[in-house]
Amino acid sequence: MKKYNLSFTEEETPKYIQISKYFKKLIDENFVEDGEKLPSIRELSKSLLVNNATIVNAYKRLESEGYAVQKIGSGTYAKKKENTKSFNRQYSEILKKLSNEQLKSYIDFAGETTSSEFFPVSTFKKVLNEVLDRDGSEALIYQDSLGYSGLRSAINQFFWKNEVDLDSILIVSGAQQGIDIISKALLNVNDSVIVEQPTYSGALTVFKWRRVNILEVPIEKDGVDLKAFEKILKKNKVKLFYTMSYFQNPSTITCSLEKKLQILTLAEKYDFHIVEDDYLSELIYNSNIEYKSFRSLDKNDRVIYIKSFSKIFLPGIRIGYLITPEKLKEVIQNSKINTDIATSSLMQRALELYIRNGYWREHINNINDIYSKRYDYMKSLLIDRCAGELESFFPGGGLNFYLKIKEEIDFNCKELFFACLNKKVLITPGVIFYKNPSDGHKFFRISFSQTSTETIERGLNIISEILKMH
């Protein structure tokens, strides 16, 4: 057995964590090679003068962080952790470097927002002029830190039937800022949050920045695995559960009503809050899907609700809102004030008028009609032409499909991304949606938000041809 010289110097840190950190460093520095068998539990406990349970917990931690794999009856083996951060950065930089002009020569399956070509510019211009004529310079000054009262009132009236306390509605600059504000307000280092596996990469970034324990729970076809969810709750003091209730990004899963009610019951039982990111729920194409948010079902003030207008309206506007539970209202609002004081006044006033004049409903009806047709078309092609290479899930709404490369095909999503890039097709690799880089290699997301029916067919043919070669 190799010599392992570890002295326990951090008195406040449990020994099993110090041991796992020590082995992570050895694996990163190649002192312990990829695939090398780690010492047996008995050998290492004897060498380091700790009990067997400490080594068991250290190895479990290594495994959960992607640094080890356990083989039943054989032992625990080192696993070289891939540098997913560098890939995520590379992926983002590739997309950022493509100008709007360059993008026109690509088939863009990576877009996350509705196409700007469907935005009614003339109508919005008329609304902006009406706001400026009505409010003058008042439209350009900072508003109340909660947001423009007219917009909060319109949100309450048109989306919540005036059933929400107006002071609980907080205007933010999109869902990403909402997650950030909540995290700053409620999370401290080493607090625990549960996320769906996979989940929105922006939320993972925020939680990692806050240095919290991110606990992943597998997602099934109707929401999270409740047995696994409660198992986590029994073992950990959880502060927040972050969930996207409709057409989850990236899995496109919608949480069932039954599971929503059970999760709300668990929130009360185990004393945690649910952060509901209400993503793309306006784009429901399947009549069997009923809209019932966690927030509308909440009887115990457990839900922090986030809604962004950016994905389905105009990304450049950057407006969304939070609805905060009464007991968390002050701390979350203070977090918003400390973050940026206020969100664009002119755009808030314009959006309020846009909603009140009925243009919002008209816009949603229009894009529902357009995107439901694209959804049906892409779905039919996935069934007819890609069934040999891909496993597909059909969500019944939203803007995306989350696909799995069949196991018998010796190709992963990162390889597919670069192969598609060479053919001027953009996809989103699944690995960016997981906490651990060892997960998600067979998955990728494609969106039909920026594509015509002609480019959808061409793009899927290219993806299918690439996979058939492997």
Protein Blocks (a to p, Z undefined) as FASTA:
>chain_A
ZZdddddfblmlcfklmmmmmmmmmmmnomacghiacddfklmmmmnopafklmmmmmmm
mmmnopaccdehkbccddddddfklmmmmmmmmmmmpcfklmmmpccfkbcbdcfklpcf
klmmmmmmmmmmmnmmmlmmccdfkbpfklmmmmmmmmnoopacfklpccdebjklmmmm
mmmmmpcehiacdddddddfklmmmmmmnopacddddddfkbccfklmmmmmmmpccfbd
cddfbhpafklpacdfklmmmmmmmmmmnopadddddehklmcfbfkbccddfklmpcno
paccdddfklmmcmklopadddddfklmmmmmmmmmmmnopacfklmmmmmmmmmnommm
mmmmmmmmmmmmmmmmmmmmmmmmmmmmpccddehpajbdcddddfklgcdfklmmmmmm
mnopacddfklmpfblkgoklgccddfklccfklmmmmmmmmmmmmmmZZ
